Amino acid sequence: MPELVVAGVSQGFSRGRSKRWVQVLNGVSFEVERGEVVGIVGSRLSGKTTLLGIAAGLKVPEAGSVRLGDLELTGLSEHKRALLRGGELVWLNRVGMEQKLKVAKIIGWRLAKHRGRRATERRAVEMLERVGAAHCARQYWDDLSRWEQVLVGFAQAFVGEPRIIVIDDLLDALGTTWTEEASDLLRSLIEETGRNCGVLMSASDRDSVVLADRVWSLEQGGKLRPTSGHRDRNADVLPFRPRAQG
């Protein structure tokens, strides 16, 4: 069964000095199952971040609904949606990272309410070591390279027990080699959860979401269409096949 269901979501904004109304999302519907990666591709200002923010419960759409399991997010208060994002629902965005905290604190804050300080610090260190970013623990987000930001983002996402991870543009424009490395690592982390976690991610081009099982293109007018290689959700989920080692 789908873990995240976005159904009939619509959203518009007024833009420019003329305040011209632009419909960025128009009856958008899609689903994310546990164990799979779903990508949303679109150009700048296409509405990708708006769509992912709605899916992560950051905002409520003008129309439509978002469901996490049996829980209707669009019917919850902002406070309750924020609590979910601190646990089962994870939002990752390069711009939204806490700039004033060191990396170890960024990783551990989601666990702080449920574990003691020592247990939280230990788990944060373990997760940073798992993704190969232990050396980043005492650095600040803005001091990290693009690749280190990806590693720290993954550590933050998987430090707890997430059901859905929403990743906005974190893997954008990494280049082929780093994108493949990120793909392998993300797939491995999903497998380590027992495939109990699904991922929704956005990017500006198809190459940045090469790891996705299904990729939607967000078109002008706010409609989604499947891209080439889009897996039929009614077909069996293909197991992840690691890249051949050269």
N, C-alpha and C positions, 0 to 999 in steps of 0.2 A: 504494500500500500504506500502511496506517496506520503512523505513526511512533511513537505511544505507544499501548500496548494495556493496559488495566486489565481483568483477567478474574477474576470470581468473588470479589471482595474483600469480606471480612467483618471487622468490628471492633466490640468492645463495651467499655464502661467501667462501673465502679461509681460511683454518684453519691449525694451527700447523706450525712447522718449515718447513714441506714439501710443505706448501701452497696448500694442497689438496683442490680441489673445492668441496663444499658440497651444494647440492640443498636443502635448508630448506623449501621452499614453491614451490609447483609445480601445477600451475593452480587452486589455491584455490578460491572457490566461496561460499558465504553464504549471508544471509540477516538478518537484525534486524528490527522488526516492533516496532512501538510505543507501550508502555505498556507491553513489554515482556523482559525477560532476556535470553540471549544466552551465553552459556559457551563454552570455548575452553580449553580442557584438553590435557596436554602433559608433557613429562619428561623434565628434565633440558637439555638445548641446543637443544630442539626440534624445536624451532622457534616461540614459543608462543608470546614472547615479540616483535619479529620482525613483526609478523602478526598484533598484536594489535597496534603497532606503525604506521604501514602503514594505518590501518583502522582509526586511529586518526589523520592522516595527518602529522605525525612527519617526515615521509620520503616518497619518491616516489618509487614504486616497479620497478623492471626491466621490467616487463610486467604486463598487466592487468590494472584494473581501480577501483576506489573507488568513490562512489557517496553518498552525503548527501542530501536527498530529490532530487531536480532537479539540484543540484550543483555538478559538476565534480571536486573532490578534486585534482586528479592527474594532472589536467590542470592548477592549481593555483600556484602562486609563493609561496615561503616559507613564506614570510611576510603575505600574505593573509590567508594561512593555520593557521598561528600562531594567527591571529586575530579571526578566527573561534573558535580555542581552548580556547580563552578567553571569549567565550559566549555560543553559541549553541552546541558546541562540546567540551566535557570535558575529559581530560586525567588524570587518577589517577595512580600513581606509587609510592611505598614506597621510592625507591631510589631517585626519581626525585623531592621529596618535597623540598621546599626551607628551608635550614637548618638555615639560619641567621635571619629569620623572626619569630616573635611570632605568635602563632596560630591565634589570632584574625586578624592579617595582612594577613596571608595565606588565610583565609576565605574571607576577604573583597576585595582582590586585583582585582578580576574579575569584581567587581561592581564599582571600583574607577573611571573609565573613564565615567561612565554613571550617577553616583549619587554624591551628595556632601559628604564631609567627615563624617558629623554627620549621614546622612542617611545610608551610607555604614557601619559605626560602629554599628549602631542600628540593621541593618539587620544581620550583622555577629553575634552579640550577640543573636538575636532571633533564628538563625539557630543552634548555639551551644547549646542553651537551648532546642531546639526541639529534638536534638539527644541525650541529656543527657550528654553533654560535656562542660557545662558552666565553670566548674572549670579549664578547660584547656586553657582558653583564653590567659593567660599571660605566658604560658609555650612555650618552643621550641619543634620542632618536635622530635628531638632525645631524649628528656626527657620523652616522652609519652610511656605508655605501649602499647603492641600490640593492645589491645582492644581499647584504647583511640585513637590510630592512625586510626583504622577503623571508629570510630565515627567522628573524625575530617575530614577524607576523605569524608565521606558521607555529612557532612555539607558543605564542599567546593564544592562538586558536585552539590548539590541542592540549593545553595544560590541564584542562578540566575534562568533562565528559559531554562534549557538544553533540547535539542532534543535527543541527544545521549551521554551516559556516557560510557567511555571505562576504565575498571578497570583491571590493570595488577597485579596479585598475591597479592592484598591487603588482601584478605580473606584466603590466603593459611595457612594451618597448625594451625588454630585457636582451633581445637578441636570441638567435637560434640555440646556441649552446646553453646559455643560462636558463632559457625557457624549458629546454629538455631536462636539465638538472632539477629545476623546480617541479616539473611534472612528475618525475620519478619520486622525488621526496614527498610530494603531496599524496600521491597514490599509496606510497608505503605507509604514511601516517593514517590514511583512511583504513587500510587493511589492518593496521594495529588496533583500531577501535573495534575490530570484528565486523567491519563494514556497517557499523551502526550510525555512521555520520554521513550526511550528504553535503555537497558543496555547490553553491551558486556563485558564479563569478562573472565579472564584466571585463571587457577589453575593447580597444579601438580597432582591432583587426583580428582576423581568424587565426593567424599564426600564434597569437599570444594565448589562445585557449585550445591549443592543439591537443591537450590532454583530455578535453571534455568528451563525455559520452554523447551528449546532444548539445548542439549550438543553435541558438536563435539569433536572427538578425533583427534589430529594432529599426524599422524603416520610417521614413518621413511620413507624418500623419499618425504616428504612434501605434503602428501595427507590428506584430511579430511574424516572421516567416522562417521556416527551417532552412538551414544552409546545407551545402553539400556535405555528406558524411554524417548527417543528423540521424541518430538511431531511432528507429520506430519504438516508442515506449511500450508497445504491446509485444515486442519481440524479447527474447531472452537477453539478459544483461551479459555482455561479453566480459570474460575475466580480463583483468589488466595484464598485458604482456610487456615485461620490461624491455627497453631498447637493447638491441644486440651490442655487446661490448666489442669495440674495434681494437 
